[in-house]
Amino acid sequence: MVNLILCGGAGTRLWPLSRQSTPKQFVKLFGDRSLFQEAVLRNRPLCGKTLVAANSDQIPIAEAQLKNLGIVEIEGLVEPVGRNTAPAIALILMGLPRDTVVLVTPSDHRMTNLDEYARVVRKAANLATEGNLVMFGIKPLYAETGYGYIEADGEEVCSFREKPDKETAESYLKTGRYFWNSGMFVFMAGVFLDELFVHAPQVFSAIQRVFDSTPHGHLLKPSREAMLRIPSISIDYAIMEKSKRVKVVQCDPGWSDLGSFDALFDEAKSGEAGNAVIAEQTTLINTKRCLVVGGTKPIVLDGIEDLIVVDTDTALLVMRRGESQKVKDIYLEMKEKHPDLL
């Protein structure tokens, strides 16, 4: 089995911690390794090779972090411009034997139950060898409105649902039939490409032309002009929501996509006061349920509750905990007023 790690995201919902130059997947949030490095390490025992799809700015960072893990040569795809997940996956799969089983994972997710994760990946790989496109449905812990959902009956996928409102999400939980869409997949390369040809033939043809016209090496490096000729489309829209060969593995591997500061708080909180601290020098006095993220600068909070404090060399973010989805609006305002801070 081959592990394909998708690194294209910019992590804008974790600004100012995550920047275009160093998005969240390359930031060391938990211990001495980045989320990207953790993704590599948890999949290495399950897969014989690691492939990476990243943009041209991210490739040097990924290469350096792989070398830190003892992987001396980076392999995969350099994206001169992003065209979403389906083209990135297909371009790499076109260079693999058709019977190769591929585990596609994001670079910025976290797993805390690695035994359960290994179990469900092996189960998914077995389903994939039978000609299925396999998704991972995460058992929901609460009524999350920031994820898409998969409605399932055992391994059968019944429907896909977009990000719901609170009331709809709560109704999903009551049925026990709905699972968070994790964005992880397992399939054989040939099965994926065949289904892409059937359900998105124009996309397939555009990708095939780019692949055929690009010199092949350890890193596939299509030109920007060629890449722009490929329609931008996700794997869900291109294939998963149309194919009759889709299966889902229900699981609870301690998964988080760390897609917001509130999600980061949930992962890092500890102690009786319920604070979450990711900083070298922090003093909390009469402070409860706060997230504090910083570097080497001392941070002191006194008499504070339910705040998010993110301190970097060039920007300071302070906001109410529970409202971190608003960072996307802050990001857009910074793009208008202070693009240099992005």
N, C-alpha and C positions, 0 to 999 in steps of 0.2 A: 504494500500500500504506500502511496505517495501523499505527503501533506502539502497542500497548496495554501499558503497564508496570504490573505488579501490585506494589503497595507495602505490602500489608497485614501482612507479617511483623514480629515483634517482635525477632528476632535473639537469642533468649534464650541460645543456646549460645555467644555471645560476651560474656556478662556478665562483668565490670562495664563493659567497653568499650561495649557496646550496652545501651541502656536504653529503657524504654517512651517516654520523652520524645524520645530521639534514637536510634532503632534503627540497626543496622549499615549499612543502605542509604544513610543520610544522613551517615555518618561518613567523614571523609577519611583513608583508610588508605594510599593510594598517590598521593603528590603533592598537588596543590591542589584536586582534585575528588573528590567522593563517589562511591561505587559507583552511586548513582542517576544522578548527572550523567554518569558514564561510559556508562551504559546508554543515556541519551538521545543522547549524541554519536555512539556507534557505529551507532545505528540511523537517525539523521537523514539520512545520505546514501542510505539505502535506502528511506525512508518519507517520505511527504509531510506527515504529521501525527503528533503525539505525544499520546496520551490516557493518563490516569493514573487508577488505582483505588487509593484510599487511605482510611484511616479519618479521622475528623474531626480528631484530634490531629495527624496527619501532613500534612494538606493545606497548612497554612501553611508548613511546612518545605519541602515539595515546591515550592510556589509561589515561595518565596524563592530556592530553588536553580535553578529554571527561569529566573527573571528574571536571575540571574547569568550564564546562558547566552544571554540575549537573547530568551527566549521570554516575552512580556509577559502572556499570558493562559493560565491552566491550564484544561484541558478534561478531562472524564471523569466519575468517580463518587466521591461522598463516602459512605463506608460508616459509618453510625451504629453498626453492630455487624457483625462479620465473619460471613459465612455460607459461607466457603471460596471456592474459585476458580470453580466453575461458575456460581453466581449473579452474581458480580462481572463475569465476562466477558459473560454473557448480557444483563445490564441495559444494558451499554454497546452491545453489538451490536444490540439492538433499536432503537437510535436511528440506525443506519447503513444506507445502501442495501445491499440483499441481496448485490450483487455486489462489495462492498468486500472486498479481500484484507486480512486482519488478521494481523500478527505479534505474538503474545503472548509477552512476556518478563518474567521476574522482575526486580526492581529491584536485587538484591544479588549478582548473579553477576559474574564477571570473565572477560574474553577477552583473550588475549595475541597470538593470530594473527588479526588483523582481516581480512586478505586471504582466508583460508580461511573465516572467518565470513561475509563478504559473499558468497562463492561459494555456500555451502550455503544461505544465506537465499534467494538468487535461485532456486536449484534447487527449494527447498521451495515458493516462491511459484508457480513454474510448475506443480508438482504440484497446488497448491491450486486453481488456475484450472480444473483438470480435474475438480473436484468432490471432492477428497480432503481429509481431515483429516490434516495432516502433523506428525509429531513429529521431534525431533532426538535421535538416539542417539549419545552420546559414546563413542568408542572407549576402553575401560577401560585405564588405565595400571597398575593393580594390583588386588588382590582387596579392593575396598572393601565394607565391610558396612553403611555408612550410606546407601547409595543403593538405590532400586529399579532393576530391570533390565528391558530390553526384549530378547526373543529375536527375531531377525530373519533372514530369508533375502532378501538384497538389500534392496529397498524394502518387502517384505512383512513385516508383523508376525505372528509366530507365537504369542507369548505374552507376558504381563506377569508379572513375579516381584517379590514383596515383598522388603524388605531381607533378605539372606541371612546365614547364619552364615559364619565364615571358610572352612570346608571347602567349603561350597557355592559361595561366591564364587570360590574357586580353581578349582573345576571349571568354572565359567562361562568363566573366562579361557582355559582349555585348548581349549574348543570353537571360539572365535572367532566365535560366533553371538550373544553377549550384549553389550549396550551399556548404559551408564548412562542412566537416564531424566533428561533435563536440565530438564524442566519448561517447555520452550519449544515453541510451536506456531505453525503457519500454516494458515489456512483462510479461505474466504469466509464472510461473516457469515451469509448465508442457509443455507449448508450446515450450519454449526454449530447454528443454531437449529432447523433441520429434524430433525437427529439428536437434539438434546435433547428435542424433542417426541416423537420415536419411542421413545427409550430411557429417558426420565425424565419422562413426561407430567405427573405431579403437580408436579414441580419446575418444569417449564416454565410450567404454569398459574399457579403461585404467583408466579413472576417476572413474568409478563405482567400480572397484576393490580397488582403494585407499580409496574411501569413505567407502566401506563395511569393510575394514580392520582397520579403524581408530576409536578409541573410540570417542563417540559423547558427547559433552558438550557445554557450552556456546561458547568455542573456539575450532574449529576443528584443530587438530595439527598432520597432517600426518608426517611421518618420511622423512628425506631427500632421503633415498634410494627409498622409495615408490614414492615420488614426481617425481624423475628423470625418472621413467618409463612412465610418461605421456608426450606425444609429446608437444612441445612448439608451440602454435598456437594462433593467435588473434581471437577475436569474428568475425571480418570482414571476414577473410579468412575461418574460420571454418563454418560459418553459413550465415552471412548477404549477402555475394556476391553470394550465391547459392540458398537461400530459395525463394520460391514464396509467402511467407507470410509477406514480408517486406513492411512497409509503412514509409513515412517520414512526419514529421511535420515541416513546414517552419516557422522560427521564427527569431526575432531580440531582444534578451533579454539583450543586452549590454554585450555580451560574449567575453571573452578572455582566451586563455589557458596559457598566460604568459610564453610562450615557449622560449622567448629570452629576452635579455636586451632591445632590440628595442621595443618589445611588452610591457615590463614593463614601458619604457619611455612613450609610448602612453597612458597608463593608469594613470600615475602619473603626467604628465606635467601640468603646470598651470602658470598663470601670463603672462605679456606682453613679457617677454624675452623667454618664452617657455621652461623653465628649469623644470626638474623633480627631486625632492629632497626627498630621504628617508634616513634621517640622523638626529641626534639630534643637532649637532652644525655645521652649514655650512654657510660660507660667500661667496657670489658670486659677483664679481666686473667685470663689463663690460663682462659678460659671458652670452652666449645665447645657447639655444637648447642643453643643457647638461643633462645627467643623473648622479646624484651623490647618491651613496648608501654607508652608513657608520654606525658606532656605536657611541660611546661616544667621540671619538677623534675629535677635531676640524678639519674641512677641509676648505681650502681656495682656490678658483679658481679666477684668475684674467686674463682678456683678452682672454678667451678661448671660442671656439665655437665647437659644434657638437662632443663632447667627451662623453665617458662612463667612469666613475670613480667609482670603487667598492673597498672599503677599509674594510678589516677585520683584526682580530687580527694577522693572520699568513700570509696573502697574499694581495697584491695590484694588481688590474687589471686596466689598462688604455688602451682604444682602441677607434677607430673612430666609432661614432654612424652611424648606417646603415649597419654595417658589423658584427653585433653580432652573426650571424650564425657561424662565425669562432671560437667561443668559444669551439665548439665540437672538433676542431683540437687542440686548446690549451689544452683542457682536456686530449686528448690522449698523448700529449707531457709531460704533468705533470705526467701522469700515468707511463710514461717511466722514467722520471728524478726525480720526487718528489712525489711518491705515498702517502707519509705521509700527503701531503696537500689535498688529496681527501677525 
